[in-house]
């Protein structure tokens, strides 16, 4: 079977698509991928030897009327381009995870009567997937009730890399050190870093605490300097190559609440403290985080400096309360299905 993957933009769209594409490949299906040139999806798909085709696109959101009109013109042009591309590839099915680059080829596939399957990673669907849900044969959602219930909606969780998955221990795991993993994301979160650093300032940090702080593209030296003043065990890194190991060695995770971050936290069965990004589209990070908090898998704090003292108090309490962390781990692991990619491929295969 020939499979066309549509995904682009952020890692939140691209990595779930990559997991599903690799599962299709494992099942002996051939893979093509449409995305943006010189992008994350371009690099990752080429690393897997997929047939990659680039498409230039413009987003819709924003208040500038001229940009919106220009985006619609680009959309029409790209639908026509996509029709030619898809006719050349001749895929049997199309699988899309969202991002503006996916809209034109997804519409083109619908016009060519090629079955379209989409996946929504967040609790609140993005604009593109809201549109494509009307055209899809089946719609996969990570969170229950992201879309209105219908026979074509399948709740499957988010596909995550297999090396991240780890079930929680049957009993609380009491270790010599308390390892805190702080995730700033690939682009870094200046606000989150400021909250974390402020929470530690002027405090006596226990000698058995070890902090691993991933800061993304932010300036590293200033953050190292801030930690150096705290008299604590720490590592500041730009990027973490082995995320599975990082999760598994941690006792608690602090981070934003993007769809893939919380899915990885859950599939690695880690307790967490989350700071939703206030300006995320449709406030989806808040609703992602509340989904976990309602299941007693995470604690959600406001993304403001006023949360700093509360953060340090929580860290102290959770470090001492092994049972509370163990309970959060169990609840986190139960929050999402684990084998999402294989489930998606299985359902698509069965739909033919």
ZATOR-54682 format. One record per residue (C-alpha): residue in three letters; residue number from 1; z, x, y. Coordinates in Angstrom, 2 decimals, m for minus. Each point is the difference from the previous one (the first is absolute). Layout:
# ZATOR-54682
Ala,NUM,Z,X,Y
...
This chain:
# ZATOR-54682
Unk,1,0.00,0.00,0.00
Unk,2,m0.84,1.22,3.50
Unk,3,2.91,m0.38,2.43
Unk,4,m0.24,0.25,3.78
Unk,5,3.26,0.85,1.78
Unk,6,0.50,m0.96,3.65
Unk,7,2.96,1.59,1.79
Unk,8,0.59,1.98,3.14
Unk,9,2.22,0.82,2.94
Unk,10,3.59,0.76,m0.91
Unk,11,1.48,1.29,m3.24
Unk,12,1.51,m3.46,m0.44
Unk,13,m3.51,m1.33,m0.72
Unk,14,m1.47,3.10,m1.62
Unk,15,2.61,1.04,m2.58
Unk,16,0.24,m3.42,m1.72
Unk,17,m3.81,m0.06,m0.20
Unk,18,0.02,3.51,m1.47
Unk,19,2.51,m1.01,m2.68
Unk,20,m2.17,m2.97,m1.01
Unk,21,m3.19,2.09,0.13
Unk,22,1.55,2.60,m2.32
Unk,23,1.05,m2.77,m2.38
Unk,24,m3.58,m1.35,m0.03
Unk,25,m1.26,3.54,m0.63
Unk,26,2.50,0.40,m2.86
Unk,27,m1.59,m3.14,m1.49
Unk,28,m3.42,1.70,0.09
Unk,29,m1.33,m1.87,3.06
Unk,30,m2.13,1.79,2.63
Unk,31,1.40,0.07,3.55
Unk,32,m1.63,m0.11,3.43
Unk,33,2.00,m0.13,3.23
Unk,34,m0.90,m1.09,3.55
Unk,35,2.20,1.36,2.78
Unk,36,m0.05,1.95,3.26
Unk,37,m1.48,3.47,0.27
Unk,38,2.45,2.96,0.25
Unk,39,2.88,m2.27,m0.98
Unk,40,2.84,m0.06,m2.54
Unk,41,m2.03,m2.25,m2.29
Unk,42,m2.97,2.38,0.26
Unk,43,2.09,2.98,m1.10
Unk,44,1.86,m1.78,m2.80
Unk,45,m3.05,m1.72,m1.49
Unk,46,m1.98,3.25,0.03
Unk,47,2.94,1.77,m1.68
Unk,48,m0.39,m2.54,m2.82
Unk,49,m3.81,0.48,m0.07
Unk,50,m0.62,m3.62,1.03
Unk,51,m3.29,m0.91,1.66
Unk,52,1.07,m0.21,3.68
Unk,53,m2.04,m1.76,2.69
Unk,54,1.09,0.15,3.65
Unk,55,m0.20,m2.90,2.45
Unk,56,0.81,0.14,3.72
Unk,57,2.15,m2.95,1.17
Unk,58,2.04,m1.28,2.94
Unk,59,3.22,m2.04,m0.13
Unk,60,0.46,m3.47,1.52
Unk,61,3.51,m0.03,1.38
Unk,62,0.81,0.66,3.67
Unk,63,m0.28,m1.88,3.27
Unk,64,m3.23,1.57,1.24
Unk,65,m2.72,m2.66,m0.26
Unk,66,m2.78,2.58,0.21
Unk,67,1.43,1.89,m3.00
Unk,68,0.29,m3.25,m2.00
Unk,69,m3.62,m0.91,0.71
Unk,70,m1.09,3.53,m0.90
Unk,71,1.97,m0.25,m3.24
Unk,72,m1.79,m3.22,m0.94
Unk,73,m3.37,1.63,0.67
Unk,74,1.05,2.96,m2.20
Unk,75,1.10,m2.47,m2.67
Unk,76,m3.38,m1.72,m0.10
Unk,77,m1.83,3.33,m0.14
Unk,78,2.30,1.27,m2.76
Unk,79,m0.42,m3.16,m2.07
Unk,80,m3.75,0.65,m0.02
Unk,81,0.56,3.70,m0.82
Unk,82,2.43,m0.98,m2.74
Unk,83,m2.50,m2.37,m1.60
Unk,84,m2.43,2.91,m0.39
Unk,85,2.74,2.33,m1.29
Unk,86,1.32,m2.53,m2.52
Unk,87,m3.48,m0.90,m1.21
Unk,88,m0.51,3.70,m0.73
Unk,89,3.36,0.40,m1.82
Unk,90,m0.31,m3.32,m1.86
Unk,91,3.75,m0.38,m0.75
Unk,92,1.23,m2.60,m2.45
Unk,93,3.19,m0.62,2.04
Unk,94,1.47,0.97,3.37
Unk,95,3.69,0.83,0.50
Unk,96,1.42,0.22,3.53
Unk,97,3.45,0.90,1.35
Unk,98,m0.65,m0.59,3.69
Unk,99,m0.58,1.98,3.16
Unk,100,m2.77,m0.77,2.49
Unk,101,m2.56,2.09,m1.86
Unk,102,0.17,m2.44,m2.93
Unk,103,m0.95,m3.19,1.85
Unk,104,m3.77,0.48,0.31
Unk,105,m0.65,1.17,m3.59
Unk,106,2.33,m2.69,m1.36
Unk,107,m1.92,m2.70,1.86
Unk,108,m3.26,1.59,m1.17
Unk,109,1.15,m0.10,m3.61
Unk,110,0.88,m3.69,0.38
Unk,111,m3.46,m0.72,1.43
Unk,112,m1.51,1.83,m3.00
Unk,113,2.09,m2.13,m2.42
Unk,114,1.91,3.01,m1.32
Unk,115,3.59,m0.91,m1.03
Unk,116,2.49,1.16,2.65
Unk,117,3.63,0.83,m0.83
Unk,118,2.49,0.94,2.72
Unk,119,3.54,1.37,0.10
Unk,120,2.54,m0.49,2.83
Unk,121,2.76,2.61,0.19
Unk,122,2.29,m1.56,2.64
Unk,123,2.14,m3.12,0.11
Unk,124,m2.07,m1.21,2.98
Unk,125,m3.76,0.26,m0.70
Unk,126,m2.15,2.07,2.34
Unk,127,m2.83,m1.58,1.98
Unk,128,m2.75,1.30,m2.30
Unk,129,1.64,m1.31,m3.16
Unk,130,0.70,m3.36,1.63
Unk,131,m3.76,m0.31,0.47
Unk,132,m0.95,1.39,m3.41
Unk,133,2.47,m2.22,m1.83
Unk,134,m2.39,m2.88,0.74
Unk,135,m2.85,1.90,m1.70
Unk,136,1.73,1.64,m2.95
Unk,137,m0.18,m1.04,m3.62
Unk,138,3.63,1.13,m0.45
Unk,139,2.56,1.23,2.53
Unk,140,2.77,2.36,m1.08
Unk,141,3.18,0.12,2.07
Unk,142,2.87,2.49,m0.14
Unk,143,2.61,m2.40,1.35
Unk,144,0.38,m3.56,m1.25
Unk,145,m1.22,m2.69,2.41
Unk,146,m1.98,2.29,2.30
Unk,147,m2.78,m2.58,m0.39
Unk,148,0.21,m3.73,m0.54
Unk,149,0.35,m0.74,m3.68
Unk,150,m3.21,m0.66,m1.90
Unk,151,m1.45,0.73,m3.43
Unk,152,m1.76,3.12,1.28
Unk,153,3.14,1.74,1.34
Unk,154,1.59,2.59,m2.31
Unk,155,3.29,1.72,0.91
Unk,156,m0.15,3.52,m1.44
Unk,157,1.94,2.35,2.31
Unk,158,m1.55,3.15,1.46
Unk,159,m1.74,2.65,m2.12
Unk,160,1.97,3.26,0.22
Unk,161,m0.58,3.41,m1.55
Unk,162,1.34,0.17,m3.57
Unk,163,2.01,3.16,0.69
Unk,164,2.16,m1.94,2.49
Unk,165,1.12,m2.67,m2.48
Unk,166,3.49,0.50,m1.41
Unk,167,2.37,m2.64,m1.32
Unk,168,3.64,0.07,1.16
Unk,169,2.73,1.42,m2.25
Unk,170,2.13,m2.52,m1.90
Unk,171,3.14,1.34,1.72
Unk,172,0.70,1.46,3.47
Unk,173,m1.22,3.59,0.20
Unk,174,2.81,2.15,1.43
Unk,175,m1.27,3.40,1.16
Unk,176,1.43,3.04,1.74
Unk,177,m2.26,m0.39,3.04
Unk,178,m1.00,m3.01,2.11
Unk,179,m3.72,0.36,0.69
Unk,180,m1.44,m1.96,2.93
Unk,181,m3.80,m0.34,0.28
Unk,182,m1.30,m0.92,3.46
Unk,183,m3.64,m1.09,0.20
Unk,184,m1.71,0.14,3.38
Unk,185,m3.47,m0.82,m1.33
Unk,186,m3.22,2.04,0.16
Unk,187,m0.25,m0.32,3.79
Unk,188,3.74,0.34,0.53
Unk,189,2.37,m2.35,1.76
Unk,190,1.53,1.44,3.16
Unk,191,2.28,m3.02,0.40
Unk,192,1.32,0.18,m3.57
Unk,193,0.63,3.74,0.35
Unk,194,2.00,m0.58,3.19
Unk,195,2.15,m2.66,m1.68
Unk,196,0.72,2.24,m3.00
Unk,197,0.83,3.09,2.08
Unk,198,2.21,m2.02,2.37
Unk,199,1.86,m1.49,m2.98
Unk,200,1.01,3.52,m1.11
Unk,201,0.84,1.43,3.45
Unk,202,3.69,0.68,0.53
Unk,203,0.81,m1.00,m3.58
Unk,204,1.47,2.07,m2.80
Unk,205,m2.65,m0.08,m2.71
Unk,206,1.45,0.54,m3.49
Unk,207,m1.01,3.34,m1.52
Unk,208,m1.33,m1.68,m3.17
Unk,209,m2.57,m2.04,1.95
Unk,210,m3.57,1.32,m0.12
Unk,211,m2.65,m1.45,2.33
Unk,212,m3.75,0.17,m0.60
Unk,213,m1.81,m1.24,3.12
Unk,214,m3.77,m0.54,m0.14
Unk,215,m1.32,m0.16,3.56
Unk,216,m3.79,m0.27,m0.32
Unk,217,m2.06,1.38,2.88
Unk,218,2.88,0.25,2.45
Unk,219,1.17,3.28,1.56
Unk,220,2.11,1.70,m2.66
Unk,221,1.92,2.61,2.00
Unk,222,1.94,m2.43,2.20
Unk,223,1.22,m1.98,m3.03
Unk,224,1.01,3.17,m1.87
Unk,225,1.86,1.11,3.12
Unk,226,1.87,m3.34,0.14
Unk,227,1.02,0.26,m3.66
Unk,228,1.05,3.65,0.41
Unk,229,2.66,m1.11,2.47
Unk,230,1.50,m2.43,m2.53
Unk,231,1.34,2.48,m2.57
Unk,232,m1.50,m1.82,m2.99
Unk,233,m2.30,0.64,m2.97
Unk,234,m3.51,m1.12,0.96
Unk,235,m3.75,0.39,m0.53
Unk,236,m2.56,m1.10,2.59
Unk,237,m3.52,m0.37,m1.41
Unk,238,m3.31,m1.21,1.39
Unk,239,m1.31,m1.39,m3.27
Unk,240,1.43,m0.52,m3.48
Unk,241,m2.49,0.90,m2.73
Unk,242,2.04,m1.30,m2.95
Unk,243,1.28,m3.39,1.16
Unk,244,1.14,m0.96,m3.49
Unk,245,2.38,2.94,m0.14
Unk,246,1.19,m0.64,3.58
Unk,247,0.90,m3.61,m0.80
Unk,248,1.60,0.81,m3.35
Unk,249,2.19,2.77,1.42
Unk,250,1.21,m2.18,2.86
Unk,251,3.09,m2.21,m0.10
Unk,252,m1.04,m2.08,3.00
Unk,253,m3.18,m0.39,2.08
Unk,254,m0.24,m0.63,3.75
Unk,255,m3.38,m1.07,1.38
Unk,256,m2.31,m2.52,1.57
Unk,257,m1.00,m3.09,m1.96
Unk,258,m3.72,0.28,m0.42
Unk,259,m1.27,m1.67,m3.15
Unk,260,m0.57,3.17,m2.00
Unk,261,3.25,1.66,1.08
Unk,262,2.12,m2.87,m1.22
Unk,263,m2.10,m0.44,m3.15
Unk,264,0.55,3.66,m0.88
Unk,265,3.71,m0.28,0.81
Unk,266,0.26,m2.97,m2.35
Unk,267,m2.10,1.45,m2.82
Unk,268,2.10,3.18,0.10
Unk,269,3.14,m2.19,0.02
Unk,270,1.52,1.52,3.14
Unk,271,2.54,m1.70,2.29
Unk,272,m1.17,0.10,3.60
Unk,273,0.74,m0.52,3.67
Unk,274,m3.08,m1.27,1.83
Unk,275,m1.01,0.00,3.66
Unk,276,m2.97,m2.37,0.46
Unk,277,m2.60,1.17,2.51
Unk,278,0.44,m2.50,2.89
Unk,279,m3.65,0.00,1.10
Unk,280,m1.60,m0.28,m3.45
Unk,281,m2.76,m2.61,m0.16
Unk,282,1.41,m3.53,m0.37
Unk,283,3.45,1.61,m0.37
Unk,284,m0.84,0.50,m3.67
Unk,285,2.40,2.94,m0.47
Unk,286,2.95,m2.22,0.94
Unk,287,m1.00,m2.59,m2.62
Unk,288,m0.65,2.74,m2.59
Unk,289,3.51,1.37,0.58
Unk,290,1.68,m3.41,m0.01
Unk,291,m1.59,m0.70,m3.38
Unk,292,2.00,2.91,m1.43
Unk,293,3.15,m0.74,1.96
Unk,294,0.05,m3.58,m1.27
Unk,295,m0.08,1.41,m3.53
Unk,296,2.88,2.37,0.80
Unk,297,m2.27,2.99,m0.61
Unk,298,0.14,1.43,3.51
Unk,299,1.85,m0.08,3.32
Unk,300,m2.08,m0.69,3.12
Unk,301,0.89,1.40,3.43
Unk,302,m1.60,m0.45,3.43
Unk,303,m2.31,2.79,1.10
Unk,304,2.08,0.97,3.03
Unk,305,2.39,2.82,0.88
Unk,306,2.85,m2.52,m0.05
Unk,307,m0.34,0.01,m3.82
Unk,308,0.92,3.70,m0.25
Unk,309,3.76,m0.39,m0.45
Unk,310,m0.53,m2.85,m2.44
Unk,311,m2.35,2.20,m2.03
Unk,312,2.55,2.82,m0.40
Unk,313,2.72,m2.49,m0.98
Unk,314,m2.29,m1.53,m2.62
Unk,315,m0.86,3.42,m1.43
Unk,316,3.70,0.79,m0.34
Unk,317,0.74,m3.32,m1.66
Unk,318,m2.94,0.12,m2.40
Unk,319,0.64,3.63,m0.94
Unk,320,3.48,m0.97,m1.19
Unk,321,m0.99,m3.34,m1.55
Unk,322,m1.95,0.99,m3.14
Unk,323,0.03,m3.57,m1.30
Unk,324,m1.57,m1.38,3.17
Unk,325,m2.83,2.55,m0.15
Unk,326,m0.53,m0.68,m3.69
Unk,327,m0.20,m3.73,0.64
Unk,328,m2.56,0.59,2.78
Unk,329,m2.03,2.19,m2.39
Unk,330,m0.09,m2.73,m2.65
Unk,331,m0.98,m2.62,2.56
Unk,332,m2.70,2.24,1.49
Unk,333,m1.60,0.64,m3.39
Unk,334,m0.07,m3.75,m0.69
Unk,335,m1.57,m0.87,3.37
Unk,336,m3.61,0.86,m0.91
Unk,337,m2.08,0.19,m3.19
Unk,338,m0.42,3.65,m1.03
Unk,339,m3.42,0.16,m1.71
Unk,340,m1.93,m1.69,2.79
Unk,341,m3.28,1.96,m0.28
Unk,342,m0.41,m0.62,m3.72
Unk,343,0.91,m3.67,0.48
Unk,344,m2.65,m0.40,2.72
Unk,345,m2.69,1.58,m2.17
Unk,346,1.05,m2.10,m2.99
Unk,347,m0.19,m3.25,2.01
Unk,348,m3.39,0.91,1.47
Unk,349,m1.39,0.86,m3.45
Unk,350,1.29,m3.30,m1.38
Unk,351,m1.60,m1.97,2.86
Unk,352,m3.53,0.76,m1.26
